[in-house]
């Protein structure tokens, strides 16, 4: 997550001053994985950063990721909009308790089918989601979320949350644990 190989992918997109917002594994077990409803990552962070420009997620495939096992899909161009409205949904069949309200044209969706070791990158504001895993194969990926240090992480809205200065310098005065 702080490796030059990954940061070299990020720098042309958000610039040389890079903070690591979060990282974690996302797994969908065979046959039992729930759907990931349509959402925008940044909507869950509303009020926690001063800006949502120049935030990108790297999704590194640990296992093969395809339509059968619930690979990620995006609706191109939706990163240009503001936050969408959300509605409550059933958490027995979905990973999150909310989804974007209204109908989306799923025919426009682009599927990120990846082999182990390949990665995709997406803007924090793009609408994306994934179907449940209906295959006999696990789908696991490692996400790394990066932001330009031009945005300030607001400490009082992120109690106990740790961010890392991954490359460059702190521009906005965020509370990096390693700076």
DOFI-689462 format. One record per atom (N, C-alpha, C): residue number from 1; residue in one letter; chain; y, x, z. Coordinates in Angstrom, 2 decimals. Layout:
N
REC     n   res   chain         v         u         w
REC   NUM     a       A         Y         X         Z
...
This chain:
179
REC     n   res   chain         v         u         w
REC     1     x       A     -1.19      0.81      0.00
REC     1     x       A      0.00      0.00      0.00
REC     1     x       A      1.26      0.85      0.00
REC     2     x       A      1.18      2.09      0.42
REC     2     x       A      2.31      3.01      0.34
REC     2     x       A      2.03      4.13     -0.65
REC     3     x       A      1.02      3.94     -1.47
REC     3     x       A      0.62      4.99     -2.42
REC     3     x       A      1.59      5.05     -3.60
REC     4     x       A      1.76      6.25     -4.12
REC     4     x       A      2.64      6.42     -5.27
REC     4     x       A      2.16      5.63     -6.48
REC     5     x       A      0.84      5.49     -6.65
REC     5     x       A      0.31      4.75     -7.79
REC     5     x       A      0.80      3.31     -7.79
REC     6     x       A      0.84      2.70     -6.63
REC     6     x       A      1.31      1.31     -6.53
REC     6     x       A      2.83      1.26     -6.60
REC     7     x       A      3.50      2.12     -5.86
REC     7     x       A      4.96      2.11     -5.84
REC     7     x       A      5.55      2.43     -7.21
REC     8     x       A      4.84      3.24     -8.00
REC     8     x       A      5.30      3.53     -9.36
REC     8     x       A      5.26      2.29    -10.25
REC     9     x       A      4.39      1.33     -9.95
REC     9     x       A      4.36      0.06    -10.67
REC     9     x       A      5.54     -0.84    -10.27
REC    10     x       A      5.91     -0.77     -9.02
REC    10     x       A      6.93     -1.64     -8.45
REC    10     x       A      8.35     -1.18     -8.78
REC    11     x       A      8.59      0.12     -8.75
REC    11     x       A      9.95      0.65     -8.90
REC    11     x       A     10.68      0.18    -10.16
REC    12     x       A     10.05      0.15    -11.34
REC    12     x       A     10.80     -0.33    -12.52
REC    12     x       A     11.23     -1.79    -12.42
REC    13     x       A     10.61     -2.54    -11.54
REC    13     x       A     10.90     -3.97    -11.40
REC    13     x       A     11.99     -4.23    -10.36
REC    14     x       A     11.90     -3.57     -9.18
REC    14     x       A     12.85     -3.87     -8.12
REC    14     x       A     13.76     -2.70     -7.77
REC    15     x       A     13.54     -1.54     -8.35
REC    15     x       A     14.40     -0.40     -8.08
REC    15     x       A     13.74      0.61     -7.15
REC    16     x       A     14.47      1.70     -6.85
REC    16     x       A     13.89      2.82     -6.11
REC    16     x       A     13.80      2.65     -4.59
REC    17     x       A     14.48      1.65     -4.05
REC    17     x       A     14.50      1.43     -2.60
REC    17     x       A     13.60      0.24     -2.27
REC    18     x       A     12.42      0.58     -1.76
REC    18     x       A     11.34     -0.41     -1.66
REC    18     x       A     10.87     -0.56     -0.21
REC    19     x       A     10.83     -1.82      0.24
REC    19     x       A     10.26     -2.15      1.54
REC    19     x       A      8.95     -2.89      1.35
REC    20     x       A      8.03     -2.70      2.28
REC    20     x       A      6.76     -3.44      2.27
REC    20     x       A      6.90     -4.60      3.24
REC    21     x       A      6.83     -5.82      2.70
REC    21     x       A      6.97     -7.04      3.51
REC    21     x       A      5.67     -7.36      4.23
REC    22     x       A      4.55     -7.33      3.50
REC    22     x       A      3.26     -7.65      4.12
REC    22     x       A      2.13     -7.22      3.19
REC    23     x       A      0.94     -7.18      3.75
REC    23     x       A     -0.26     -6.94      2.96
REC    23     x       A     -1.45     -7.55      3.68
REC    24     x       A     -2.36     -8.10      2.91
REC    24     x       A     -3.57     -8.66      3.50
REC    24     x       A     -4.60     -8.99      2.42
REC    25     x       A     -5.83     -9.19      2.86
REC    25     x       A     -6.90     -9.59      1.96
REC    25     x       A     -6.91    -11.11      1.82
REC    26     x       A     -7.23    -11.57      0.63
REC    26     x       A     -7.41    -13.00      0.37
REC    26     x       A     -8.79    -13.14     -0.25
REC    27     x       A     -9.70    -13.81      0.46
REC    27     x       A    -11.08    -13.97     -0.03
REC    27     x       A    -11.43    -15.45     -0.18
REC    28     x       A    -12.18    -15.73     -1.22
REC    28     x       A    -12.76    -17.04     -1.41
REC    28     x       A    -14.27    -16.84     -1.50
REC    29     x       A    -14.97    -17.33     -0.49
REC    29     x       A    -16.42    -17.18     -0.46
REC    29     x       A    -17.09    -18.03     -1.53
REC    30     x       A    -18.30    -17.66     -1.92
REC    30     x       A    -19.03    -18.43     -2.93
REC    30     x       A    -19.18    -19.90     -2.52
REC    31     x       A    -18.92    -20.79     -3.43
REC    31     x       A    -19.11    -22.23     -3.29
REC    31     x       A    -18.23    -22.91     -2.24
REC    32     x       A    -17.66    -22.18     -1.31
REC    32     x       A    -16.95    -22.83     -0.20
REC    32     x       A    -15.44    -22.56     -0.20
REC    33     x       A    -14.98    -21.76     -1.12
REC    33     x       A    -13.56    -21.46     -1.13
REC    33     x       A    -12.72    -22.70     -1.40
REC    34     x       A    -11.69    -22.89     -0.59
REC    34     x       A    -10.79    -24.03     -0.80
REC    34     x       A     -9.77    -23.69     -1.89
REC    35     x       A     -9.15    -24.69     -2.44
REC    35     x       A     -8.10    -24.49     -3.44
REC    35     x       A     -6.85    -23.92     -2.78
REC    36     x       A     -6.12    -23.13     -3.54
REC    36     x       A     -4.79    -22.68     -3.12
REC    36     x       A     -3.82    -23.55     -3.91
REC    37     x       A     -3.12    -24.47     -3.23
REC    37     x       A     -2.27    -25.40     -3.96
REC    37     x       A     -1.07    -24.70     -4.60
REC    38     x       A     -0.46    -25.37     -5.58
REC    38     x       A      0.73    -24.83     -6.23
REC    38     x       A      1.81    -24.58     -5.18
REC    39     x       A      2.37    -23.37     -5.21
REC    39     x       A      3.39    -22.99     -4.23
REC    39     x       A      4.21    -21.82     -4.76
REC    40     x       A      5.30    -21.52     -4.05
REC    40     x       A      6.11    -20.32     -4.27
REC    40     x       A      6.05    -19.52     -2.98
REC    41     x       A      5.66    -18.27     -3.03
REC    41     x       A      5.56    -17.47     -1.80
REC    41     x       A      6.87    -17.48     -1.02
REC    42     x       A      7.98    -17.30     -1.72
REC    42     x       A      9.28    -17.16     -1.05
REC    42     x       A      9.69    -18.42     -0.30
REC    43     x       A      9.18    -19.58     -0.67
REC    43     x       A      9.52    -20.80      0.05
REC    43     x       A      9.07    -20.72      1.51
REC    44     x       A      7.98    -20.00      1.77
REC    44     x       A      7.49    -19.85      3.14
REC    44     x       A      8.33    -18.84      3.93
REC    45     x       A      9.17    -18.08      3.24
REC    45     x       A     10.01    -17.06      3.88
REC    45     x       A     11.46    -17.49      3.96
REC    46     x       A     11.77    -18.73      3.56
REC    46     x       A     13.15    -19.20      3.53
REC    46     x       A     13.82    -18.98      4.89
REC    47     x       A     14.96    -18.31      4.86
REC    47     x       A     15.69    -18.00      6.09
REC    47     x       A     15.28    -16.71      6.76
REC    48     x       A     14.23    -16.07      6.27
REC    48     x       A     13.74    -14.84      6.89
REC    48     x       A     14.28    -13.58      6.22
REC    49     x       A     14.82    -13.71      4.99
REC    49     x       A     15.43    -12.60      4.26
REC    49     x       A     16.79    -13.08      3.74
REC    50     x       A     17.67    -12.13      3.49
REC    50     x       A     19.00    -12.49      3.00
REC    50     x       A     18.99    -12.85      1.52
REC    51     x       A     17.96    -12.45      0.78
REC    51     x       A     17.90    -12.69     -0.66
REC    51     x       A     16.45    -12.70     -1.12
REC    52     x       A     16.19    -13.45     -2.19
REC    52     x       A     14.83    -13.50     -2.74
REC    52     x       A     14.76    -12.88     -4.12
REC    53     x       A     15.81    -12.19     -4.51
REC    53     x       A     15.77    -11.42     -5.75
REC    53     x       A     14.97    -10.15     -5.49
REC    54     x       A     14.33     -9.66     -6.50
REC    54     x       A     13.62     -8.38     -6.44
REC    54     x       A     12.55     -8.34     -5.35
REC    55     x       A     11.70     -9.35     -5.34
REC    55     x       A     10.51     -9.36     -4.48
REC    55     x       A      9.31     -9.54     -5.40
REC    56     x       A      8.32     -8.67     -5.24
REC    56     x       A      7.15     -8.73     -6.12
REC    56     x       A      5.88     -8.54     -5.30
REC    57     x       A      4.85     -9.28     -5.70
REC    57     x       A      3.54     -9.16     -5.08
REC    57     x       A      2.59     -8.48     -6.05
REC    58     x       A      1.86     -7.50     -5.54
REC    58     x       A      0.76     -6.88     -6.29
REC    58     x       A     -0.52     -7.53     -5.77
REC    59     x       A     -1.34     -8.05     -6.66
REC    59     x       A     -2.62     -8.65     -6.31
REC    59     x       A     -3.69     -7.75     -6.91
REC    60     x       A     -4.34     -6.96     -6.06
REC    60     x       A     -5.36     -5.99     -6.48
REC    60     x       A     -6.74     -6.62     -6.34
REC    61     x       A     -7.47     -6.69     -7.44
REC    61     x       A     -8.80     -7.31     -7.42
REC    61     x       A     -9.80     -6.37     -6.75
REC    62     x       A    -10.45     -6.86     -5.72
REC    62     x       A    -11.55     -6.15     -5.06
REC    62     x       A    -12.85     -6.56     -5.76
REC    63     x       A    -12.97     -7.84     -6.04
REC    63     x       A    -14.09     -8.39     -6.79
REC    63     x       A    -13.57     -8.88     -8.14
REC    64     x       A    -14.47     -9.17     -9.06
REC    64     x       A    -14.07     -9.81    -10.31
REC    64     x       A    -13.39    -11.13     -9.96
REC    65     x       A    -12.30    -11.41    -10.65
REC    65     x       A    -11.54    -12.63    -10.43
REC    65     x       A    -11.43    -13.36    -11.76
REC    66     x       A    -12.03    -14.56    -11.83
REC    66     x       A    -12.00    -15.31    -13.08
REC    66     x       A    -11.86    -16.80    -12.77
REC    67     x       A    -11.80    -17.61    -13.82
REC    67     x       A    -11.61    -19.04    -13.62
REC    67     x       A    -12.72    -19.66    -12.77
REC    68     x       A    -13.95    -19.21    -12.97
REC    68     x       A    -15.08    -19.78    -12.25
REC    68     x       A    -14.98    -19.57    -10.74
REC    69     x       A    -14.48    -18.41    -10.32
REC    69     x       A    -14.40    -18.17     -8.88
REC    69     x       A    -12.99    -18.34     -8.32
REC    70     x       A    -12.13    -19.03     -9.06
REC    70     x       A    -10.83    -19.42     -8.52
REC    70     x       A     -9.75    -18.37     -8.63
REC    71     x       A     -9.61    -17.73     -9.79
REC    71     x       A     -8.56    -16.72     -9.96
REC    71     x       A     -7.17    -17.37     -9.87
REC    72     x       A     -6.19    -16.55     -9.61
REC    72     x       A     -4.81    -17.02     -9.53
REC    72     x       A     -4.32    -17.44    -10.91
REC    73     x       A     -3.46    -18.44    -10.92
REC    73     x       A     -2.80    -18.89    -12.15
REC    73     x       A     -1.33    -19.14    -11.84
REC    74     x       A     -0.50    -18.94    -12.84
REC    74     x       A      0.95    -19.11    -12.67
REC    74     x       A      1.48    -20.03    -13.76
REC    75     x       A      2.63    -20.63    -13.47
REC    75     x       A      3.36    -21.40    -14.46
REC    75     x       A      4.53    -20.51    -14.91
REC    76     x       A      4.44    -19.93    -16.11
REC    76     x       A      5.47    -18.98    -16.57
REC    76     x       A      6.88    -19.58    -16.53
REC    77     x       A      7.84    -18.73    -16.16
REC    77     x       A      9.25    -19.11    -16.17
REC    77     x       A      9.74    -19.83    -14.93
REC    78     x       A      8.83    -20.25    -14.05
REC    78     x       A      9.26    -21.04    -12.88
REC    78     x       A      9.96    -20.20    -11.82
REC    79     x       A      9.92    -18.88    -11.95
REC    79     x       A     10.60    -18.02    -10.99
REC    79     x       A     12.12    -18.13    -11.10
REC    80     x       A     12.61    -18.74    -12.18
REC    80     x       A     14.05    -18.87    -12.39
REC    80     x       A     14.65    -20.05    -11.64
REC    81     x       A     13.81    -20.93    -11.13
REC    81     x       A     14.30    -22.11    -10.42
REC    81     x       A     14.55    -21.82     -8.96
REC    82     x       A     15.04    -22.83     -8.26
REC    82     x       A     15.22    -22.72     -6.82
REC    82     x       A     13.94    -23.13     -6.12
REC    83     x       A     14.03    -23.32     -4.82
REC    83     x       A     12.85    -23.77     -4.08
REC    83     x       A     12.50    -25.19     -4.49
REC    84     x       A     11.22    -25.44     -4.64
REC    84     x       A     10.73    -26.77     -4.99
REC    84     x       A     10.60    -27.61     -3.72
REC    85     x       A     10.43    -28.92     -3.91
REC    85     x       A     10.13    -29.80     -2.79
REC    85     x       A      8.63    -29.75     -2.54
REC    86     x       A      8.25    -29.92     -1.27
REC    86     x       A      6.84    -29.86     -0.89
REC    86     x       A      6.40    -31.16     -0.24
REC    87     x       A      5.08    -31.40     -0.32
REC    87     x       A      4.49    -32.56      0.33
REC    87     x       A      3.23    -32.12      1.07
REC    88     x       A      2.86    -32.86      2.10
REC    88     x       A      1.67    -32.55      2.89
REC    88     x       A      0.41    -32.88      2.08
REC    89     x       A     -0.64    -32.06      2.31
REC    89     x       A     -1.94    -32.27      1.66
REC    89     x       A     -3.07    -32.00      2.64
REC    90     x       A     -4.26    -32.31      2.23
REC    90     x       A     -5.48    -32.17      3.02
REC    90     x       A     -5.88    -30.69      3.17
REC    91     x       A     -5.99    -30.19      4.39
REC    91     x       A     -6.36    -28.79      4.61
REC    91     x       A     -7.87    -28.55      4.61
REC    92     x       A     -8.66    -29.59      4.54
REC    92     x       A    -10.10    -29.38      4.42
REC    92     x       A    -10.47    -28.88      3.03
REC    93     x       A     -9.66    -29.25      2.04
REC    93     x       A     -9.93    -28.84      0.66
REC    93     x       A     -8.92    -27.81      0.14
REC    94     x       A     -7.88    -27.53      0.93
REC    94     x       A     -6.82    -26.63      0.49
REC    94     x       A     -6.51    -25.57      1.55
REC    95     x       A     -6.10    -24.41      1.09
REC    95     x       A     -5.78    -23.30      1.98
REC    95     x       A     -4.51    -23.58      2.79
REC    96     x       A     -3.51    -24.20      2.16
REC    96     x       A     -2.23    -24.49      2.82
REC    96     x       A     -2.11    -25.98      3.10
REC    97     x       A     -1.28    -26.35      4.09
REC    97     x       A     -1.11    -27.78      4.40
REC    97     x       A     -0.09    -28.49      3.51
REC    98     x       A      0.56    -27.75      2.60
REC    98     x       A      1.55    -28.35      1.71
REC    98     x       A      1.36    -27.86      0.28
REC    99     x       A      1.91    -28.61     -0.66
REC    99     x       A      1.92    -28.20     -2.06
REC    99     x       A      3.22    -28.67     -2.69
REC   100     x       A      3.54    -28.11     -3.83
REC   100     x       A      4.74    -28.52     -4.54
REC   100     x       A      4.59    -29.98     -4.94
REC   101     x       A      5.64    -30.74     -4.65
REC   101     x       A      5.64    -32.18     -4.91
REC   101     x       A      5.88    -32.43     -6.40
REC   102     x       A      5.18    -33.42     -6.93
REC   102     x       A      5.36    -33.80     -8.32
REC   102     x       A      4.31    -33.19     -9.21
REC   103     x       A      4.36    -33.58    -10.46
REC   103     x       A      3.38    -33.12    -11.43
REC   103     x       A      3.84    -31.83    -12.11
REC   104     x       A      2.93    -30.88    -12.25
REC   104     x       A      3.17    -29.66    -13.01
REC   104     x       A      2.30    -29.72    -14.26
REC   105     x       A      2.79    -29.17    -15.34
REC   105     x       A      2.03    -29.13    -16.58
REC   105     x       A      1.03    -27.97    -16.50
REC   106     x       A     -0.17    -28.28    -16.03
REC   106     x       A     -1.19    -27.25    -15.85
REC   106     x       A     -1.66    -26.66    -17.17
REC   107     x       A     -1.34    -27.31    -18.29
REC   107     x       A     -1.68    -26.75    -19.60
REC   107     x       A     -0.87    -25.49    -19.89
REC   108     x       A      0.22    -25.30    -19.19
REC   108     x       A      1.06    -24.11    -19.36
REC   108     x       A      0.61    -22.94    -18.47
REC   109     x       A     -0.35    -23.19    -17.60
REC   109     x       A     -0.78    -22.16    -16.64
REC   109     x       A     -1.40    -20.96    -17.36
REC   110     x       A     -1.07    -19.78    -16.83
REC   110     x       A     -1.66    -18.52    -17.30
REC   110     x       A     -2.58    -18.03    -16.19
REC   111     x       A     -3.83    -17.76    -16.53
REC   111     x       A     -4.84    -17.33    -15.55
REC   111     x       A     -4.89    -15.81    -15.49
REC   112     x       A     -4.88    -15.27    -14.28
REC   112     x       A     -4.98    -13.83    -14.08
REC   112     x       A     -6.43    -13.46    -13.83
REC   113     x       A     -7.17    -13.25    -14.89
REC   113     x       A     -8.57    -12.85    -14.79
REC   113     x       A     -8.62    -11.33    -14.74
REC   114     x       A     -9.18    -10.80    -13.66
REC   114     x       A     -9.15     -9.36    -13.40
REC   114     x       A    -10.52     -8.82    -13.05
REC   115     x       A    -10.74     -7.58    -13.43
REC   115     x       A    -11.93     -6.84    -13.02
REC   115     x       A    -11.60     -6.07    -11.74
REC   116     x       A    -12.59     -5.68    -10.95
REC   116     x       A    -12.32     -4.89     -9.75
REC   116     x       A    -11.48     -3.65    -10.09
REC   117     x       A    -10.43     -3.43     -9.30
REC   117     x       A     -9.54     -2.30     -9.51
REC   117     x       A     -8.34     -2.61    -10.37
REC   118     x       A     -8.35     -3.74    -11.09
REC   118     x       A     -7.18     -4.15    -11.86
REC   118     x       A     -6.24     -4.95    -10.96
REC   119     x       A     -4.98     -5.03    -11.37
REC   119     x       A     -4.03     -5.78    -10.56
REC   119     x       A     -3.10     -6.61    -11.42
REC   120     x       A     -2.52     -7.60    -10.80
REC   120     x       A     -1.46     -8.39    -11.42
REC   120     x       A     -0.24     -8.29    -10.52
REC   121     x       A      0.93     -8.54    -11.10
REC   121     x       A      2.18     -8.54    -10.35
REC   121     x       A      2.86     -9.87    -10.60
REC   122     x       A      3.45    -10.45     -9.54
REC   122     x       A      4.20    -11.68     -9.74
REC   122     x       A      5.40    -11.76     -8.81
REC   123     x       A      6.44    -12.42     -9.30
REC   123     x       A      7.67    -12.66     -8.57
REC   123     x       A      7.38    -13.62     -7.42
REC   124     x       A      8.07    -13.44     -6.29
REC   124     x       A      7.82    -14.29     -5.13
REC   124     x       A      8.22    -15.74     -5.35
REC   125     x       A      9.01    -16.00     -6.39
REC   125     x       A      9.49    -17.35     -6.64
REC   125     x       A      8.69    -18.10     -7.69
REC   126     x       A      7.72    -17.43     -8.35
REC   126     x       A      6.98    -18.11     -9.41
REC   126     x       A      5.99    -19.10     -8.80
REC   127     x       A      5.86    -20.24     -9.43
REC   127     x       A      4.90    -21.25     -8.98
REC   127     x       A      3.51    -20.79     -9.39
REC   128     x       A      2.62    -20.72     -8.39
REC   128     x       A      1.25    -20.28     -8.65
REC   128     x       A      0.28    -20.95     -7.68
REC   129     x       A     -0.99    -20.84     -7.98
REC   129     x       A     -2.04    -21.42     -7.16
REC   129     x       A     -3.39    -21.00     -7.72
REC   130     x       A     -4.45    -21.58     -7.18
REC   130     x       A     -5.81    -21.25     -7.64
REC   130     x       A     -6.75    -22.40     -7.30
REC   131     x       A     -7.70    -22.62     -8.18
REC   131     x       A     -8.74    -23.63     -7.94
REC   131     x       A     -9.72    -23.10     -6.90
REC   132     x       A    -10.55    -23.97     -6.34
REC   132     x       A    -11.57    -23.49     -5.39
REC   132     x       A    -12.61    -22.64     -6.11
REC   133     x       A    -13.33    -21.85     -5.33
REC   133     x       A    -14.41    -21.03     -5.88
REC   133     x       A    -15.66    -21.88     -5.97
REC   134     x       A    -16.07    -22.20     -7.18
REC   134     x       A    -17.28    -23.00     -7.39
REC   134     x       A    -18.44    -22.15     -7.86
REC   135     x       A    -18.27    -20.84     -7.86
REC   135     x       A    -19.29    -19.92     -8.37
REC   135     x       A    -20.14    -19.35     -7.25
REC   136     x       A    -21.21    -18.63     -7.59
REC   136     x       A    -22.02    -17.96     -6.58
REC   136     x       A    -21.44    -16.59     -6.18
REC   137     x       A    -20.24    -16.26     -6.66
REC   137     x       A    -19.66    -14.93     -6.43
REC   137     x       A    -18.38    -15.01     -5.61
REC   138     x       A    -18.26    -14.11     -4.66
REC   138     x       A    -17.04    -14.01     -3.86
REC   138     x       A    -15.89    -13.56     -4.74
REC   139     x       A    -14.69    -14.04     -4.43
REC   139     x       A    -13.47    -13.56     -5.08
REC   139     x       A    -12.55    -13.02     -3.99
REC   140     x       A    -12.32    -11.70     -4.01
REC   140     x       A    -11.50    -11.08     -2.98
REC   140     x       A    -10.43    -10.23     -3.65
REC   141     x       A     -9.23    -10.32     -3.13
REC   141     x       A     -8.12     -9.50     -3.59
REC   141     x       A     -7.31     -9.00     -2.41
REC   142     x       A     -6.59     -7.93     -2.64
REC   142     x       A     -5.71     -7.36     -1.61
REC   142     x       A     -4.28     -7.53     -2.11
REC   143     x       A     -3.46     -8.26     -1.35
REC   143     x       A     -2.07     -8.48     -1.76
REC   143     x       A     -1.15     -7.53     -1.02
REC   144     x       A     -0.17     -7.04     -1.75
REC   144     x       A      0.87     -6.18     -1.19
REC   144     x       A      2.20     -6.75     -1.67
REC   145     x       A      3.06     -7.12     -0.72
REC   145     x       A      4.33     -7.76     -1.07
REC   145     x       A      5.47     -6.79     -0.78
REC   146     x       A      6.26     -6.52     -1.81
REC   146     x       A      7.35     -5.54     -1.73
REC   146     x       A      8.68     -6.21     -2.03
REC   147     x       A      9.75     -5.66     -1.42
REC   147     x       A     11.09     -6.17     -1.67
REC   147     x       A     12.06     -5.01     -1.79
REC   148     x       A     13.15     -5.24     -2.53
REC   148     x       A     14.21     -4.25     -2.61
REC   148     x       A     14.92     -4.22     -1.27
REC   149     x       A     15.23     -3.02     -0.79
REC   149     x       A     15.91     -2.92      0.50
REC   149     x       A     17.37     -3.36      0.42
REC   150     x       A     17.79     -3.86     -0.76
REC   150     x       A     19.10     -4.51     -0.87
REC   150     x       A     19.10     -5.82     -0.09
REC   151     x       A     17.93     -6.42      0.11
REC   151     x       A     17.79     -7.63      0.93
REC   151     x       A     17.61     -7.20      2.38
REC   152     x       A     18.17     -7.98      3.27
REC   152     x       A     18.03     -7.69      4.70
REC   152     x       A     17.00     -8.64      5.29
REC   153     x       A     16.05     -8.08      6.03
REC   153     x       A     15.09     -8.87      6.77
REC   153     x       A     15.77     -9.21      8.09
REC   154     x       A     15.83    -10.48      8.43
REC   154     x       A     16.59    -10.97      9.59
REC   154     x       A     15.68    -10.95     10.82
REC   155     x       A     15.91    -10.01     11.75
REC   155     x       A     14.99     -9.82     12.89
REC   155     x       A     14.78    -11.07     13.74
REC   156     x       A     15.84    -11.81     14.02
REC   156     x       A     15.69    -12.99     14.88
REC   156     x       A     14.89    -14.11     14.22
REC   157     x       A     14.74    -14.09     12.91
REC   157     x       A     13.92    -15.07     12.19
REC   157     x       A     12.51    -14.56     11.94
REC   158     x       A     12.22    -13.32     12.40
REC   158     x       A     10.93    -12.67     12.18
REC   158     x       A     10.44    -11.99     13.47
REC   159     x       A     10.39    -12.71     14.59
REC   159     x       A     10.01    -12.05     15.85
REC   159     x       A      8.63    -11.41     15.78
REC   160     x       A      8.55    -10.13     16.14
REC   160     x       A      7.29     -9.40     16.16
REC   160     x       A      6.78     -8.98     14.79
REC   161     x       A      7.49     -9.32     13.73
REC   161     x       A      7.08     -9.01     12.37
REC   161     x       A      7.48     -7.58     12.03
REC   162     x       A      6.58     -6.81     11.44
REC   162     x       A      6.85     -5.40     11.13
REC   162     x       A      6.95     -5.21      9.62
REC   163     x       A      7.98     -4.48      9.20
REC   163     x       A      8.15     -4.12      7.80
REC   163     x       A      8.23     -2.61      7.71
REC   164     x       A      7.87     -2.08      6.54
REC   164     x       A      7.81     -0.64      6.33
REC   164     x       A      8.72     -0.23      5.18
REC   165     x       A      9.42      0.88      5.37
REC   165     x       A     10.16      1.49      4.27
REC   165     x       A      9.15      2.26      3.45
REC   166     x       A      8.87      1.77      2.24
REC   166     x       A      7.82      2.35      1.41
REC   166     x       A      8.32      3.50      0.55
REC   167     x       A      9.59      3.40      0.10
REC   167     x       A     10.16      4.43     -0.77
REC   167     x       A     11.68      4.26     -0.78
REC   168     x       A     12.38      5.38     -0.90
REC   168     x       A     13.83      5.32     -1.02
REC   168     x       A     14.51      5.20      0.33
REC   169     x       A     15.60      4.42      0.34
REC   169     x       A     16.37      4.28      1.58
REC   169     x       A     16.66      2.82      1.88
REC   170     x       A     17.00      2.58      3.13
REC   170     x       A     17.35      1.24      3.60
REC   170     x       A     18.80      0.97      3.21
REC   171     x       A     19.03     -0.04      2.38
REC   171     x       A     20.38     -0.37      1.93
REC   171     x       A     21.03     -1.41      2.84
REC   172     x       A     20.29     -2.47      3.22
REC   172     x       A     20.88     -3.60      3.93
REC   172     x       A     20.77     -3.54      5.45
REC   173     x       A     20.12     -2.53      6.00
REC   173     x       A     20.02     -2.42      7.46
REC   173     x       A     18.90     -3.23      8.07
REC   174     x       A     17.75     -3.26      7.43
REC   174     x       A     16.58     -3.99      7.96
REC   174     x       A     15.89     -3.13      9.03
REC   175     x       A     15.18     -3.79      9.94
REC   175     x       A     14.52     -3.09     11.06
REC   175     x       A     13.16     -2.51     10.67
REC   176     x       A     13.14     -1.49      9.81
REC   176     x       A     11.88     -0.86      9.41
REC   176     x       A     11.27     -0.10     10.58
REC   177     x       A      9.95     -0.19     10.74
REC   177     x       A      9.29      0.48     11.85
REC   177     x       A      9.19      1.98     11.64
REC   178     x       A      9.30      2.45     10.40
REC   178     x       A      9.13      3.87     10.13
REC   178     x       A     10.41      4.55      9.65
REC   179     x       A     11.56      3.91      9.83
REC   179     x       A     12.82      4.50      9.37
REC   179     x       A     13.64      5.06     10.53
